[in-house]
Amino acid sequence: MRKAEIGAAALALTGTAEEAFARKSPFTLWQLPPQTKTQMNCYVIRTDAGVIVIDGGNAGDGPYLKGFLGALGDHVSHWFISHPHSDHLDAVTAILRDPGRLKVDVIHGSFPAREWIARYEPDAEITLVSFNEVVRDKNLPYREHEPGETISFGGLRFEILGVKNPELTANPINNSSVVMRMTGGGKTVLFTGDLGVEGGNKLLNSGFGNRLRADWVQMAHHGQNGVTEEFYRAVKPSVCLWPTPDWLWDNDNGGGQGSGPWATLRVRAWRDALGVNKHYVSTDGLYRIDG
């Protein structure tokens, strides 16, 4: 399927951009589904001023995302990358390597140094190197985050609460996920990337711990083996966003629900204890949420 056809199919499922504008929603957020059986993370946000993307998925998710962005006008104003893992970054790299008509104004991230990744998580080195090469070769604008930084765009405000944590060498790259809180239209959304227990505890006990409260939360590390129940209690969400494929949602390694090694079912019990009853799970397909 060609890019334009993929984009048209995506918008046919979610309604046109013009419909969103007619409802005068401050923003529209899409949670994109995986295009393979692997886990991935990607969110696209549309405002009156333009398009924002968070992560992108695996390389195999790239054509779908590229088509989706083409249907939205082939222009990304801000592209946020949470951390350099393949299921978040490789689709971005693939698209930027061959962007076609797509224009990207600025890319945001907070990446550990290549030498640090080579020491603590060498399997991810190629993901970082490939991205850095594309940014350099295409002369793309890249902006490194700082804690406490705010980015305002299209009536939305993004507060950077957490950045890379090179002192955390357990679950290293996940614990260096960018954490940001988006505010707009009377709603708040907390994006956690793949933040782990250690990074979550550091943030919870930092000067930004009192900024975690949000209406919606993107479940850390695809909803398992991420932050603690205490972290989610500080967030107090009413809606959970799960970038989670079917096998991970059910902790199913082929033997049925609960047969795998993942902690998703435990985290699902936490959300029940928190009284959250609205969930958007990427295994169910493309979700559109008007804020």
C-alpha atoms as an extended CHARMM CRD file, in Angstrom:
* protein
*
       291  EXT
         1         1  MET       CA              0.0000000000        0.0000000000        0.0000000000  PROA      1               0.0000000000
         2         2  ARG       CA              1.3630000000        3.4170000000       -0.9660000000  PROA      2               0.0000000000
         3         3  LYS       CA              1.8890000000        6.2040000000        1.5910000000  PROA      3               0.0000000000
         4         4  ALA       CA             -1.1500000000        8.1980000000        0.4990000000  PROA      4               0.0000000000
         5         5  GLU       CA             -3.3550000000        5.1070000000        0.6460000000  PROA      5               0.0000000000
         6         6  ILE       CA             -2.1320000000        4.2360000000        4.1460000000  PROA      6               0.0000000000
         7         7  GLY       CA             -2.7770000000        7.7780000000        5.3260000000  PROA      7               0.0000000000
         8         8  ALA       CA             -6.2390000000        7.8580000000        3.7830000000  PROA      8               0.0000000000
         9         9  ALA       CA             -7.0980000000        4.5550000000        5.4500000000  PROA      9               0.0000000000
        10        10  ALA       CA             -5.9120000000        5.8610000000        8.8070000000  PROA      10              0.0000000000
        11        11  LEU       CA             -8.0500000000        8.9860000000        8.6150000000  PROA      11              0.0000000000
        12        12  ALA       CA            -11.0340000000        7.0110000000        7.3710000000  PROA      12              0.0000000000
        13        13  LEU       CA            -10.9320000000        5.1470000000       10.6650000000  PROA      13              0.0000000000
        14        14  THR       CA            -10.5870000000        8.2460000000       12.7950000000  PROA      14              0.0000000000
        15        15  GLY       CA            -12.4560000000       11.0220000000       10.9860000000  PROA      15              0.0000000000
        16        16  THR       CA            -10.9600000000       13.8830000000        9.0460000000  PROA      16              0.0000000000
        17        17  ALA       CA             -8.8830000000       16.6880000000       10.4870000000  PROA      17              0.0000000000
        18        18  GLU       CA            -11.6090000000       19.0910000000        9.3950000000  PROA      18              0.0000000000
        19        19  GLU       CA            -14.1320000000       17.2700000000       11.6010000000  PROA      19              0.0000000000
        20        20  ALA       CA            -11.8390000000       17.6950000000       14.5940000000  PROA      20              0.0000000000
        21        21  PHE       CA            -11.5290000000       21.3930000000       13.8690000000  PROA      21              0.0000000000
        22        22  ALA       CA            -15.3020000000       21.7290000000       13.4990000000  PROA      22              0.0000000000
        23        23  ARG       CA            -15.7090000000       20.3780000000       17.0220000000  PROA      23              0.0000000000
        24        24  LYS       CA            -13.2200000000       23.0480000000       18.1330000000  PROA      24              0.0000000000
        25        25  SER       CA            -11.2870000000       20.5100000000       20.1820000000  PROA      25              0.0000000000
        26        26  PRO       CA             -8.0490000000       22.0060000000       21.5660000000  PROA      26              0.0000000000
        27        27  PHE       CA             -6.2430000000       18.9060000000       20.3380000000  PROA      27              0.0000000000
        28        28  THR       CA             -6.7660000000       15.4760000000       18.8690000000  PROA      28              0.0000000000
        29        29  LEU       CA             -4.5310000000       12.6290000000       20.0090000000  PROA      29              0.0000000000
        30        30  TRP       CA             -4.0800000000        9.3690000000       18.1510000000  PROA      30              0.0000000000
        31        31  GLN       CA             -2.5350000000        6.2750000000       19.7400000000  PROA      31              0.0000000000
        32        32  LEU       CA             -1.1310000000        4.3090000000       16.8260000000  PROA      32              0.0000000000
        33        33  PRO       CA             -1.3150000000        0.4890000000       16.7780000000  PROA      33              0.0000000000
        34        34  PRO       CA              1.6370000000       -1.7980000000       16.0060000000  PROA      34              0.0000000000
        35        35  GLN       CA              1.9670000000       -2.9250000000       12.4060000000  PROA      35              0.0000000000
        36        36  THR       CA              3.7570000000       -6.1150000000       13.4290000000  PROA      36              0.0000000000
        37        37  LYS       CA              3.3400000000       -8.4020000000       16.4470000000  PROA      37              0.0000000000
        38        38  THR       CA              6.0120000000       -6.5220000000       18.3720000000  PROA      38              0.0000000000
        39        39  GLN       CA              5.4960000000       -3.8250000000       20.9820000000  PROA      39              0.0000000000
        40        40  MET       CA              5.8950000000       -0.2010000000       19.9180000000  PROA      40              0.0000000000
        41        41  ASN       CA              5.1010000000        3.3470000000       21.0420000000  PROA      41              0.0000000000
        42        42  CYS       CA              3.7540000000        6.2210000000       18.9540000000  PROA      42              0.0000000000
        43        43  TYR       CA              1.3940000000        9.1410000000       19.5380000000  PROA      43              0.0000000000
        44        44  VAL       CA              0.3450000000       11.8110000000       17.0420000000  PROA      44              0.0000000000
        45        45  ILE       CA             -1.2520000000       15.0520000000       18.2620000000  PROA      45              0.0000000000
        46        46  ARG       CA             -2.9850000000       17.6250000000       16.0590000000  PROA      46              0.0000000000
        47        47  THR       CA             -3.6690000000       21.2070000000       17.1250000000  PROA      47              0.0000000000
        48        48  ASP       CA             -4.8190000000       24.2840000000       15.2380000000  PROA      48              0.0000000000
        49        49  ALA       CA             -1.1390000000       25.2050000000       14.8580000000  PROA      49              0.0000000000
        50        50  GLY       CA              0.1540000000       21.8850000000       13.5470000000  PROA      50              0.0000000000
        51        51  VAL       CA              1.2270000000       18.3250000000       14.3160000000  PROA      51              0.0000000000
        52        52  ILE       CA              3.2740000000       16.8900000000       17.1800000000  PROA      52              0.0000000000
        53        53  VAL       CA              4.6430000000       13.3310000000       17.2640000000  PROA      53              0.0000000000
        54        54  ILE       CA              5.9060000000       11.3260000000       20.2280000000  PROA      54              0.0000000000
        55        55  ASP       CA              8.2010000000        8.4170000000       19.3210000000  PROA      55              0.0000000000
        56        56  GLY       CA              7.3940000000        6.3100000000       16.2440000000  PROA      56              0.0000000000
        57        57  GLY       CA              7.7590000000        2.5680000000       16.7180000000  PROA      57              0.0000000000
        58        58  ASN       CA              9.8490000000       -0.0920000000       15.0140000000  PROA      58              0.0000000000
        59        59  ALA       CA             11.1440000000        0.1940000000       11.4650000000  PROA      59              0.0000000000
        60        60  GLY       CA              8.1830000000       -1.9160000000       10.3370000000  PROA      60              0.0000000000
        61        61  ASP       CA              5.8140000000        0.7210000000       11.7270000000  PROA      61              0.0000000000
        62        62  GLY       CA              7.4460000000        3.4360000000        9.6330000000  PROA      62              0.0000000000
        63        63  PRO       CA              5.3770000000        3.1960000000        6.4050000000  PROA      63              0.0000000000
        64        64  TYR       CA              2.0840000000        3.3910000000        8.3240000000  PROA      64              0.0000000000
        65        65  LEU       CA              3.2640000000        6.3850000000       10.3480000000  PROA      65              0.0000000000
        66        66  LYS       CA              4.6480000000        8.1070000000        7.2620000000  PROA      66              0.0000000000
        67        67  GLY       CA              1.3200000000        7.6920000000        5.5100000000  PROA      67              0.0000000000
        68        68  PHE       CA             -0.5510000000        8.9040000000        8.5660000000  PROA      68              0.0000000000
        69        69  LEU       CA              1.5420000000       12.0640000000        8.6840000000  PROA      69              0.0000000000
        70        70  GLY       CA              1.1250000000       12.5370000000        4.9560000000  PROA      70              0.0000000000
        71        71  ALA       CA             -2.6470000000       12.5570000000        5.3970000000  PROA      71              0.0000000000
        72        72  LEU       CA             -2.2200000000       15.2340000000        8.0640000000  PROA      72              0.0000000000
        73        73  GLY       CA             -0.2560000000       17.5210000000        5.7790000000  PROA      73              0.0000000000
        74        74  ASP       CA              3.3250000000       16.1480000000        5.7400000000  PROA      74              0.0000000000
        75        75  HSD       CA              4.5230000000       18.6340000000        8.3580000000  PROA      75              0.0000000000
        76        76  VAL       CA              5.6180000000       17.8360000000       11.9280000000  PROA      76              0.0000000000
        77        77  SER       CA              6.2440000000       20.8920000000       14.0790000000  PROA      77              0.0000000000
        78        78  HSD       CA              7.6850000000       19.0560000000       17.1060000000  PROA      78              0.0000000000
        79        79  TRP       CA              8.8870000000       15.4430000000       17.2420000000  PROA      79              0.0000000000
        80        80  PHE       CA              9.6310000000       14.2000000000       20.7670000000  PROA      80              0.0000000000
        81        81  ILE       CA             11.7240000000       11.0580000000       21.2880000000  PROA      81              0.0000000000
        82        82  SER       CA             11.5000000000        9.4300000000       24.7110000000  PROA      82              0.0000000000
        83        83  HSD       CA             14.6160000000        7.2110000000       24.4700000000  PROA      83              0.0000000000
        84        84  PRO       CA             16.7530000000        5.3740000000       21.9060000000  PROA      84              0.0000000000
        85        85  HSD       CA             15.1960000000        1.9140000000       21.8120000000  PROA      85              0.0000000000
        86        86  SER       CA             14.2700000000        0.3800000000       18.4720000000  PROA      86              0.0000000000
        87        87  ASP       CA             10.5380000000        0.0630000000       19.2490000000  PROA      87              0.0000000000
        88        88  HSD       CA             10.3850000000        3.8290000000       19.8160000000  PROA      88              0.0000000000
        89        89  LEU       CA             13.0370000000        5.2580000000       17.4810000000  PROA      89              0.0000000000
        90        90  ASP       CA             13.7010000000        3.0320000000       14.4550000000  PROA      90              0.0000000000
        91        91  ALA       CA             10.5450000000        4.1520000000       12.6050000000  PROA      91              0.0000000000
        92        92  VAL       CA             11.6270000000        7.7620000000       13.1130000000  PROA      92              0.0000000000
        93        93  THR       CA             15.0670000000        7.0500000000       11.6990000000  PROA      93              0.0000000000
        94        94  ALA       CA             13.6060000000        5.2280000000        8.6900000000  PROA      94              0.0000000000
        95        95  ILE       CA             11.2270000000        8.0910000000        7.9240000000  PROA      95              0.0000000000
        96        96  LEU       CA             13.8760000000       10.7950000000        8.3360000000  PROA      96              0.0000000000
        97        97  ARG       CA             16.2580000000        8.8580000000        6.0910000000  PROA      97              0.0000000000
        98        98  ASP       CA             13.6910000000        8.9840000000        3.2740000000  PROA      98              0.0000000000
        99        99  PRO       CA             11.2270000000       11.7280000000        4.2330000000  PROA      99              0.0000000000
       100       100  GLY       CA              9.7240000000       12.3930000000        0.8140000000  PROA      100             0.0000000000
       101       101  ARG       CA              7.6020000000       15.5260000000        1.2180000000  PROA      101             0.0000000000
       102       102  LEU       CA              7.5790000000       15.3670000000        5.0170000000  PROA      102             0.0000000000
       103       103  LYS       CA              8.9810000000       18.4410000000        6.7840000000  PROA      103             0.0000000000
       104       104  VAL       CA             10.0960000000       18.3070000000       10.4370000000  PROA      104             0.0000000000
       105       105  ASP       CA             10.7360000000       21.5900000000       12.2320000000  PROA      105             0.0000000000
       106       106  VAL       CA             12.5190000000       20.3150000000       15.3630000000  PROA      106             0.0000000000
       107       107  ILE       CA             13.3050000000       17.0000000000       17.0580000000  PROA      107             0.0000000000
       108       108  HSD       CA             13.4980000000       16.8070000000       20.8550000000  PROA      108             0.0000000000
       109       109  GLY       CA             15.2620000000       14.2180000000       23.0070000000  PROA      109             0.0000000000
       110       110  SER       CA             17.6140000000       13.4770000000       25.8790000000  PROA      110             0.0000000000
       111       111  PHE       CA             19.8830000000       10.6520000000       24.7950000000  PROA      111             0.0000000000
       112       112  PRO       CA             22.6780000000        9.0550000000       26.8190000000  PROA      112             0.0000000000
       113       113  ALA       CA             26.1320000000        9.2020000000       25.2470000000  PROA      113             0.0000000000
       114       114  ARG       CA             27.0880000000        6.4980000000       22.7570000000  PROA      114             0.0000000000
       115       115  GLU       CA             29.9530000000        5.3560000000       25.0010000000  PROA      115             0.0000000000
       116       116  TRP       CA             27.5520000000        4.9430000000       27.9420000000  PROA      116             0.0000000000
       117       117  ILE       CA             25.1260000000        2.8850000000       25.8320000000  PROA      117             0.0000000000
       118       118  ALA       CA             27.9830000000        0.7710000000       24.4740000000  PROA      118             0.0000000000
       119       119  ARG       CA             28.9850000000       -0.0240000000       28.0480000000  PROA      119             0.0000000000
       120       120  TYR       CA             25.5960000000       -0.6100000000       29.6710000000  PROA      120             0.0000000000
       121       121  GLU       CA             23.2910000000       -1.6840000000       26.8300000000  PROA      121             0.0000000000
       122       122  PRO       CA             25.3600000000       -2.4190000000       23.7120000000  PROA      122             0.0000000000
       123       123  ASP       CA             22.4540000000       -3.9660000000       21.7680000000  PROA      123             0.0000000000
       124       124  ALA       CA             20.9370000000       -0.4770000000       21.4980000000  PROA      124             0.0000000000
       125       125  GLU       CA             24.0650000000        1.2100000000       20.1650000000  PROA      125             0.0000000000
       126       126  ILE       CA             23.1270000000        0.7290000000       16.5040000000  PROA      126             0.0000000000
       127       127  THR       CA             19.7340000000        2.3740000000       17.1100000000  PROA      127             0.0000000000
       128       128  LEU       CA             21.3900000000        5.4980000000       18.5010000000  PROA      128             0.0000000000
       129       129  VAL       CA             24.1540000000        5.5710000000       15.8920000000  PROA      129             0.0000000000
       130       130  SER       CA             21.7080000000        5.2230000000       12.9980000000  PROA      130             0.0000000000
       131       131  PHE       CA             19.5360000000        8.0470000000       14.2970000000  PROA      131             0.0000000000
       132       132  ASN       CA             22.5070000000       10.3450000000       14.9350000000  PROA      132             0.0000000000
       133       133  GLU       CA             23.8350000000        9.6860000000       11.4360000000  PROA      133             0.0000000000
       134       134  VAL       CA             20.5280000000       10.6690000000        9.8460000000  PROA      134             0.0000000000
       135       135  VAL       CA             20.2690000000       13.8370000000       11.9500000000  PROA      135             0.0000000000
       136       136  ARG       CA             23.8150000000       14.7790000000       10.9720000000  PROA      136             0.0000000000
       137       137  ASP       CA             23.5730000000       13.8530000000        7.2870000000  PROA      137             0.0000000000
       138       138  LYS       CA             20.2090000000       15.5740000000        6.7920000000  PROA      138             0.0000000000
       139       139  ASN       CA             21.2210000000       18.5480000000        8.9630000000  PROA      139             0.0000000000
       140       140  LEU       CA             18.0580000000       18.1640000000       11.0130000000  PROA      140             0.0000000000
       141       141  PRO       CA             17.3510000000       20.4840000000       13.9650000000  PROA      141             0.0000000000
       142       142  TYR       CA             17.7800000000       18.5760000000       17.2240000000  PROA      142             0.0000000000
       143       143  ARG       CA             17.1420000000       20.0210000000       20.6910000000  PROA      143             0.0000000000
       144       144  GLU       CA             18.3680000000       18.4200000000       23.9100000000  PROA      144             0.0000000000
       145       145  HSD       CA             15.9240000000       18.5940000000       26.8210000000  PROA      145             0.0000000000
       146       146  GLU       CA             16.6180000000       20.0620000000       30.2350000000  PROA      146             0.0000000000
       147       147  PRO       CA             14.6070000000       19.2580000000       33.3980000000  PROA      147             0.0000000000
       148       148  GLY       CA             11.9820000000       21.9100000000       34.0350000000  PROA      148             0.0000000000
       149       149  GLU       CA             11.9940000000       23.1150000000       30.4310000000  PROA      149             0.0000000000
       150       150  THR       CA              8.6200000000       24.0210000000       28.8910000000  PROA      150             0.0000000000
       151       151  ILE       CA              7.6380000000       23.9680000000       25.2240000000  PROA      151             0.0000000000
       152       152  SER       CA              4.4190000000       25.7300000000       24.2230000000  PROA      152             0.0000000000
       153       153  PHE       CA              2.7450000000       25.1000000000       20.8850000000  PROA      153             0.0000000000
       154       154  GLY       CA             -0.7930000000       25.2820000000       19.5440000000  PROA      154             0.0000000000
       155       155  GLY       CA             -2.4020000000       25.9170000000       22.9060000000  PROA      155             0.0000000000
       156       156  LEU       CA             -0.5000000000       23.0170000000       24.4930000000  PROA      156             0.0000000000
       157       157  ARG       CA              2.3000000000       23.1720000000       27.0250000000  PROA      157             0.0000000000
       158       158  PHE       CA              4.8400000000       20.3890000000       27.4750000000  PROA      158             0.0000000000
       159       159  GLU       CA              6.7080000000       20.3500000000       30.7820000000  PROA      159             0.0000000000
       160       160  ILE       CA              9.8790000000       18.2530000000       30.8100000000  PROA      160             0.0000000000
       161       161  LEU       CA              9.8900000000       16.4800000000       34.1780000000  PROA      161             0.0000000000
       162       162  GLY       CA             12.5200000000       13.8100000000       33.5880000000  PROA      162             0.0000000000
       163       163  VAL       CA             15.4830000000       13.3680000000       31.2570000000  PROA      163             0.0000000000
       164       164  LYS       CA             18.3910000000       10.9400000000       30.9050000000  PROA      164             0.0000000000
       165       165  ASN       CA             19.7170000000        9.4640000000       34.1530000000  PROA      165             0.0000000000
       166       166  PRO       CA             23.2550000000        8.2200000000       33.4550000000  PROA      166             0.0000000000
       167       167  GLU       CA             23.7550000000        7.3090000000       37.1190000000  PROA      167             0.0000000000
       168       168  LEU       CA             21.0120000000        4.6500000000       36.8000000000  PROA      168             0.0000000000
       169       169  THR       CA             22.6960000000        1.6660000000       35.1900000000  PROA      169             0.0000000000
       170       170  ALA       CA             20.0320000000       -0.9320000000       36.0100000000  PROA      170             0.0000000000
       171       171  ASN       CA             17.4940000000       -1.1310000000       33.1660000000  PROA      171             0.0000000000
       172       172  PRO       CA             19.6570000000        1.6650000000       31.7790000000  PROA      172             0.0000000000
       173       173  ILE       CA             18.0610000000        3.1730000000       28.6740000000  PROA      173             0.0000000000
       174       174  ASN       CA             14.4920000000        2.7280000000       29.8960000000  PROA      174             0.0000000000
       175       175  ASN       CA             15.3910000000        4.5850000000       33.0840000000  PROA      175             0.0000000000
       176       176  SER       CA             16.6760000000        7.4470000000       30.9170000000  PROA      176             0.0000000000
       177       177  SER       CA             13.2730000000        7.9570000000       29.2700000000  PROA      177             0.0000000000
       178       178  VAL       CA             12.0720000000       11.5190000000       28.8680000000  PROA      178             0.0000000000
       179       179  VAL       CA              8.9730000000       12.1250000000       30.9920000000  PROA      179             0.0000000000
       180       180  MET       CA              6.7560000000       15.0440000000       30.0420000000  PROA      180             0.0000000000
       181       181  ARG       CA              3.4130000000       16.4380000000       31.0800000000  PROA      181             0.0000000000
       182       182  MET       CA              1.2140000000       17.8980000000       28.3770000000  PROA      182             0.0000000000
       183       183  THR       CA             -1.4340000000       20.4450000000       29.3740000000  PROA      183             0.0000000000
       184       184  GLY       CA             -4.1440000000       21.8770000000       27.1500000000  PROA      184             0.0000000000
       185       185  GLY       CA             -7.8840000000       22.2650000000       26.8490000000  PROA      185             0.0000000000
       186       186  GLY       CA             -8.3410000000       21.6680000000       30.5640000000  PROA      186             0.0000000000
       187       187  LYS       CA             -6.6750000000       18.2190000000       30.3030000000  PROA      187             0.0000000000
       188       188  THR       CA             -3.2720000000       16.9080000000       31.3370000000  PROA      188             0.0000000000
       189       189  VAL       CA             -1.4740000000       13.9200000000       29.8250000000  PROA      189             0.0000000000
       190       190  LEU       CA              1.6480000000       12.3320000000       31.3250000000  PROA      190             0.0000000000
       191       191  PHE       CA              3.9600000000       10.5790000000       28.8540000000  PROA      191             0.0000000000
       192       192  THR       CA              6.4020000000        8.2270000000       30.5840000000  PROA      192             0.0000000000
       193       193  GLY       CA              8.2060000000        6.4420000000       27.7630000000  PROA      193             0.0000000000
       194       194  ASP       CA              9.6520000000        3.1900000000       29.1230000000  PROA      194             0.0000000000
       195       195  LEU       CA             10.5790000000        4.5770000000       32.5310000000  PROA      195             0.0000000000
       196       196  GLY       CA             11.5310000000        1.8630000000       35.0270000000  PROA      196             0.0000000000
       197       197  VAL       CA             11.2390000000        1.5210000000       38.7900000000  PROA      197             0.0000000000
       198       198  GLU       CA             14.4880000000        3.3400000000       39.5550000000  PROA      198             0.0000000000
       199       199  GLY       CA             13.8160000000        6.2620000000       37.2420000000  PROA      199             0.0000000000
       200       200  GLY       CA             10.2370000000        6.4630000000       38.4360000000  PROA      200             0.0000000000
       201       201  ASN       CA             11.3030000000        6.5750000000       42.0730000000  PROA      201             0.0000000000
       202       202  LYS       CA             13.8950000000        9.2530000000       41.3250000000  PROA      202             0.0000000000
       203       203  LEU       CA             11.2570000000       11.4030000000       39.6440000000  PROA      203             0.0000000000
       204       204  LEU       CA              8.6560000000       10.7330000000       42.3300000000  PROA      204             0.0000000000
       205       205  ASN       CA             11.0720000000       11.9160000000       45.0170000000  PROA      205             0.0000000000
       206       206  SER       CA             12.4290000000       14.8640000000       43.0500000000  PROA      206             0.0000000000
       207       207  GLY       CA             11.3100000000       18.4640000000       42.9310000000  PROA      207             0.0000000000
       208       208  PHE       CA              9.0270000000       17.4580000000       40.0530000000  PROA      208             0.0000000000
       209       209  GLY       CA              7.1880000000       14.7700000000       41.9950000000  PROA      209             0.0000000000
       210       210  ASN       CA              4.3410000000       17.1550000000       42.6730000000  PROA      210             0.0000000000
       211       211  ARG       CA              3.9130000000       17.7150000000       38.9230000000  PROA      211             0.0000000000
       212       212  LEU       CA              3.0010000000       14.1050000000       38.0950000000  PROA      212             0.0000000000
       213       213  ARG       CA             -0.7480000000       14.4990000000       38.5810000000  PROA      213             0.0000000000
       214       214  ALA       CA             -2.5010000000       14.0060000000       35.2300000000  PROA      214             0.0000000000
       215       215  ASP       CA             -5.8980000000       13.1250000000       33.7860000000  PROA      215             0.0000000000
       216       216  TRP       CA             -4.4110000000       10.6630000000       31.2960000000  PROA      216             0.0000000000
       217       217  VAL       CA             -1.2430000000        8.6130000000       31.6390000000  PROA      217             0.0000000000
       218       218  GLN       CA              0.7360000000        6.6490000000       29.0820000000  PROA      218             0.0000000000
       219       219  MET       CA              1.5330000000        3.4190000000       30.8870000000  PROA      219             0.0000000000
       220       220  ALA       CA              5.2710000000        3.0650000000       31.3710000000  PROA      220             0.0000000000
       221       221  HSD       CA              7.1750000000        0.3980000000       29.4390000000  PROA      221             0.0000000000
       222       222  HSD       CA              4.0800000000       -0.7300000000       27.5300000000  PROA      222             0.0000000000
       223       223  GLY       CA              2.2410000000       -1.3780000000       30.7830000000  PROA      223             0.0000000000
       224       224  GLN       CA              4.6150000000       -3.7900000000       32.5060000000  PROA      224             0.0000000000
       225       225  ASN       CA              7.9190000000       -3.7590000000       34.3710000000  PROA      225             0.0000000000
       226       226  GLY       CA              7.8390000000        0.0340000000       34.4210000000  PROA      226             0.0000000000
       227       227  VAL       CA              7.1700000000        2.4110000000       37.3070000000  PROA      227             0.0000000000
       228       228  THR       CA              5.6510000000        1.3960000000       40.6370000000  PROA      228             0.0000000000
       229       229  GLU       CA              2.0670000000        1.4190000000       41.8630000000  PROA      229             0.0000000000
       230       230  GLU       CA              3.0630000000        4.3160000000       44.1290000000  PROA      230             0.0000000000
       231       231  PHE       CA              4.0340000000        6.3170000000       41.0310000000  PROA      231             0.0000000000
       232       232  TYR       CA              0.6120000000        5.7600000000       39.4460000000  PROA      232             0.0000000000
       233       233  ARG       CA             -1.0650000000        6.7050000000       42.7070000000  PROA      233             0.0000000000
       234       234  ALA       CA              0.7360000000       10.0430000000       42.5080000000  PROA      234             0.0000000000
       235       235  VAL       CA             -0.5450000000       10.4940000000       38.9490000000  PROA      235             0.0000000000
       236       236  LYS       CA             -4.1790000000        9.6310000000       39.8930000000  PROA      236             0.0000000000
       237       237  PRO       CA             -5.2830000000        9.1980000000       36.2780000000  PROA      237             0.0000000000
       238       238  SER       CA             -8.8360000000        8.8210000000       35.0330000000  PROA      238             0.0000000000
       239       239  VAL       CA             -7.6880000000        7.4040000000       31.6650000000  PROA      239             0.0000000000
       240       240  CYS       CA             -4.8400000000        4.9980000000       30.8720000000  PROA      240             0.0000000000
       241       241  LEU       CA             -3.1200000000        4.8340000000       27.4790000000  PROA      241             0.0000000000
       242       242  TRP       CA             -1.6100000000        1.3900000000       26.8500000000  PROA      242             0.0000000000
       243       243  PRO       CA              0.8850000000        1.0410000000       23.9470000000  PROA      243             0.0000000000
       244       244  THR       CA              0.5210000000       -2.6990000000       24.3920000000  PROA      244             0.0000000000
       245       245  PRO       CA              0.1280000000       -5.5750000000       21.8610000000  PROA      245             0.0000000000
       246       246  ASP       CA             -2.2460000000       -8.4690000000       22.5470000000  PROA      246             0.0000000000
       247       247  TRP       CA              0.3270000000      -10.9850000000       23.7830000000  PROA      247             0.0000000000
       248       248  LEU       CA              1.7420000000       -8.4870000000       26.2590000000  PROA      248             0.0000000000
       249       249  TRP       CA             -1.6990000000       -7.3100000000       27.3850000000  PROA      249             0.0000000000
       250       250  ASP       CA             -2.5830000000      -10.8790000000       28.3860000000  PROA      250             0.0000000000
       251       251  ASN       CA              0.9400000000      -11.9230000000       29.4480000000  PROA      251             0.0000000000
       252       252  ASP       CA              0.6610000000      -14.7200000000       26.9210000000  PROA      252             0.0000000000
       253       253  ASN       CA              3.8090000000      -16.3630000000       25.6010000000  PROA      253             0.0000000000
       254       254  GLY       CA              1.7820000000      -18.9340000000       23.6600000000  PROA      254             0.0000000000
       255       255  GLY       CA              0.2680000000      -20.8630000000       26.5420000000  PROA      255             0.0000000000
       256       256  GLY       CA             -2.6840000000      -18.5990000000       27.2510000000  PROA      256             0.0000000000
       257       257  GLN       CA             -3.2630000000      -15.6740000000       29.5940000000  PROA      257             0.0000000000
       258       258  GLY       CA             -0.7230000000      -15.5170000000       32.4140000000  PROA      258             0.0000000000
       259       259  SER       CA              1.7100000000      -17.9400000000       30.7890000000  PROA      259             0.0000000000
       260       260  GLY       CA              4.4160000000      -15.3540000000       30.1010000000  PROA      260             0.0000000000
       261       261  PRO       CA              7.0590000000      -13.6290000000       32.2490000000  PROA      261             0.0000000000
       262       262  TRP       CA              5.6490000000      -10.1070000000       31.9260000000  PROA      262             0.0000000000
       263       263  ALA       CA              4.0060000000       -8.0750000000       34.6850000000  PROA      263             0.0000000000
       264       264  THR       CA              1.0610000000       -6.6870000000       32.7200000000  PROA      264             0.0000000000
       265       265  LEU       CA             -1.6300000000       -8.5050000000       34.6930000000  PROA      265             0.0000000000
       266       266  ARG       CA             -0.2400000000       -7.1150000000       37.9400000000  PROA      266             0.0000000000
       267       267  VAL       CA             -0.2790000000       -3.5860000000       36.5410000000  PROA      267             0.0000000000
       268       268  ARG       CA             -3.8320000000       -4.1420000000       35.3030000000  PROA      268             0.0000000000
       269       269  ALA       CA             -4.7530000000       -4.9920000000       38.8930000000  PROA      269             0.0000000000
       270       270  TRP       CA             -3.1930000000       -1.7170000000       40.0360000000  PROA      270             0.0000000000
       271       271  ARG       CA             -5.4000000000        0.2520000000       37.6660000000  PROA      271             0.0000000000
       272       272  ASP       CA             -8.4540000000       -1.5460000000       39.0600000000  PROA      272             0.0000000000
       273       273  ALA       CA             -7.3650000000       -0.6370000000       42.5800000000  PROA      273             0.0000000000
       274       274  LEU       CA             -7.0380000000        2.9960000000       41.4440000000  PROA      274             0.0000000000
       275       275  GLY       CA            -10.5940000000        2.8980000000       40.1160000000  PROA      275             0.0000000000
       276       276  VAL       CA             -9.6060000000        3.7000000000       36.5330000000  PROA      276             0.0000000000
       277       277  ASN       CA            -12.1950000000        2.3180000000       34.1460000000  PROA      277             0.0000000000
       278       278  LYS       CA            -11.2990000000        3.9680000000       30.8300000000  PROA      278             0.0000000000
       279       279  HSD       CA             -8.4570000000        2.3540000000       28.9150000000  PROA      279             0.0000000000
       280       280  TYR       CA             -7.1360000000        2.7060000000       25.3880000000  PROA      280             0.0000000000
       281       281  VAL       CA             -5.1170000000       -0.3890000000       24.4410000000  PROA      281             0.0000000000
       282       282  SER       CA             -3.2160000000       -0.3550000000       21.1640000000  PROA      282             0.0000000000
       283       283  THR       CA             -3.9240000000       -4.0490000000       20.5660000000  PROA      283             0.0000000000
       284       284  ASP       CA             -7.5180000000       -2.9900000000       19.8120000000  PROA      284             0.0000000000
       285       285  GLY       CA             -6.3830000000       -0.8020000000       16.8960000000  PROA      285             0.0000000000
       286       286  LEU       CA             -6.0780000000        2.8870000000       16.1690000000  PROA      286             0.0000000000
       287       287  TYR       CA             -7.5140000000        5.1490000000       18.8470000000  PROA      287             0.0000000000
       288       288  ARG       CA             -8.5000000000        8.7710000000       18.4110000000  PROA      288             0.0000000000
       289       289  ILE       CA             -9.1240000000       10.8760000000       21.5300000000  PROA      289             0.0000000000
       290       290  ASP       CA            -10.3480000000       14.4570000000       21.3380000000  PROA      290             0.0000000000
       291       291  GLY       CA             -9.0690000000       16.5760000000       24.1950000000  PROA      291             0.0000000000
